[in-house]
Amino acid sequence: MVSTRLSRLEGHRRKFMAVIDDTPECMRAVHYAGLRAKNSGGGVVLLYVINTADFQQWLGVEEIMRAEAREEAEANLAKTAQYVREVVGIEPEMVIREGNATDEIHSLIEEDRDIAILVLAAGSTKDGPGPLVASIAGRSAAFPIPVTVLPDTLTNEEIESLC
């Protein structure tokens, strides 16, 4: 059960959240989330999750890997935020978390009660639609807010016409 969303109360605004990762479809989700936020007077939250399962090494190596992963996360978020500023015209919120992506998405939704819609984009690789999109099909990882999943065939122009 998710806490009551506050996005419709005075002093709050509905936020669209996009998860930033290394997949090519990620930017389509960002584009859609940004445009929907701008066109509805809302905000956009960009979440980057560093997978801590990759850090099962000796302590010294783990600290170096964690620092490198943090630098990569900050660089990816900065680049994505610049895209939102330049193309969409709004200032995004940026969040970096460490852990399991699904768990961290749930945590952020619970903490920021203005987040009302999670935006994901399906991938077009032979591996399937992507791990987050695949997870919404299973009950164990279902998200507690509405999820918009963009088909892999939509162009930016088609996304703009939908927003």
Disulfide bonds with the S-S distance in Angstrom:
none
